[in-house]
């Protein structure tokens, strides 16, 4: 008989970490642990000004935790589709109008295009859910391409530093993800099957640098009079810093 879609281990995907080794109710202990803990990075990003998709980011963290805890089919779909819809929201609000297809005449039309594409992608996700994660990771290449195009027009060293750091964290994250998927037998042989939990930490770090970049470029296009600047907390000279966007209040015209 077909297992219930809510049942433990009914998902098409099972990561390298052993199941139920450290808890009788948590399938992947470390993946669940770090998935929940790195939700703070999504929360920090969601709290940033101009972020219109706070709920999507927070739900992605919650569903990821649920998925790794149960490895259920429903958990897998919620995890992957929440990321898809969060990306759709980000594209809808932040995608620069200069990159719109020629047949798109306004942001409203782009909303409709993004919405229809997302609905179709959602329905297709049910056909072979195991492929969803690969498809979602491929979206990162388009984001990197857009970042490269924007950096060509920007001479600000802080912006370039933030982008370079984001890419480094992303490369480490995707390397960990691929290692867990493709080299699982080796990691299990040496009793170190935890690279997917590294993925959660590393992609969260990349997100902390990605969000200020997106906000910076968005303000440059939509509210240039605020003169956005990338700044670092606590100090520029520190090796490990958190970037944020500072805005100048435009002077009142008499």
Residue pairs with C-beta under 8 A, 6 or more apart in sequence:
3 10
3 73
4 10
5 72
5 73
5 74
6 70
6 72
6 73
6 74
7 72
7 73
8 27
8 70
8 71
8 72
9 19
9 27
9 70
9 71
9 72
10 71
10 72
10 73
11 67
11 71
11 72
11 73
11 75
11 76
11 129
12 73
12 76
12 128
12 129
12 130
13 71
13 76
13 129
13 130
13 133
14 71
15 28
15 31
15 68
15 180
15 193
15 196
16 180
16 181
16 184
16 187
16 188
16 193
16 194
16 195
16 196
17 28
17 29
17 30
17 31
17 193
17 194
17 196
17 197
18 188
18 193
19 27
19 28
19 71
20 26
20 27
21 29
22 29
22 30
23 29
25 69
26 32
26 69
27 68
27 69
27 70
27 71
28 68
28 69
28 71
28 196
30 194
30 197
31 68
31 196
31 197
31 200
32 65
32 68
32 69
33 197
34 197
34 200
34 201
35 61
35 64
35 65
35 67
35 68
35 197
35 200
36 61
36 65
38 61
38 200
38 201
38 203
38 204
39 58
39 61
39 62
39 64
39 65
40 204
41 204
41 205
41 207
41 208
42 57
42 58
42 60
42 61
42 204
42 207
43 57
43 58
43 61
44 208
44 211
45 51
45 57
45 207
45 208
45 210
45 211
46 53
46 54
46 57
46 58
47 54
48 211
48 212
48 215
48 244
48 245
49 215
49 245
50 215
50 218
50 219
51 57
51 211
51 215
52 89
52 93
53 86
53 89
53 90
53 93
56 82
56 85
56 86
56 89
57 86
59 82
59 86
60 79
60 82
60 83
60 86
63 75
63 78
63 79
63 82
64 79
64 82
64 200
66 72
66 75
66 78
66 79
67 75
67 76
67 78
67 79
68 75
69 75
73 129
76 129
77 125
77 126
77 129
80 125
80 129
80 132
80 133
80 136
81 122
81 125
81 132
83 136
84 118
84 121
84 122
84 125
84 132
84 136
85 118
85 122
87 136
87 139
88 114
88 115
88 117
88 118
90 214
91 114
92 110
92 111
92 114
92 115
93 218
94 214
94 217
94 218
95 110
95 114
96 146
96 217
96 218
96 221
97 107
97 110
97 221
98 221
99 146
100 110
101 113
104 110
104 113
121 135
125 132
137 174
137 177
140 170
140 174
143 210
144 167
144 170
147 163
147 166
147 167
147 213
150 217
151 159
151 160
151 163
154 160
156 229
156 230
158 229
158 230
158 231
158 232
158 236
158 243
159 213
159 216
159 230
162 209
162 212
162 213
162 230
162 243
163 209
163 213
165 209
166 206
166 209
166 210
166 213
167 206
169 202
169 203
169 205
169 206
169 209
170 202
170 203
170 206
172 198
172 202
173 198
173 199
173 202
173 203
173 205
173 206
174 199
176 195
176 196
176 198
176 199
176 202
177 195
177 196
177 199
179 187
179 195
180 187
180 193
180 195
180 196
180 199
184 193
187 193
187 194
187 195
208 242
208 243
209 243
212 230
212 243
212 244
212 245
213 230
213 243
215 228
215 245
216 228
216 229
216 230
216 245
219 226
219 228
219 245
219 247
220 228
223 247
225 250
226 247
226 248
226 249
226 250
227 247
227 248
227 250
228 245
228 246
228 247
229 245
229 246
229 247
229 248
230 243
230 244
230 245
230 246
231 243
231 244
231 245
231 246
232 238
232 241
232 242
232 243
232 244
233 241
233 242
233 243
233 244
234 241
235 241
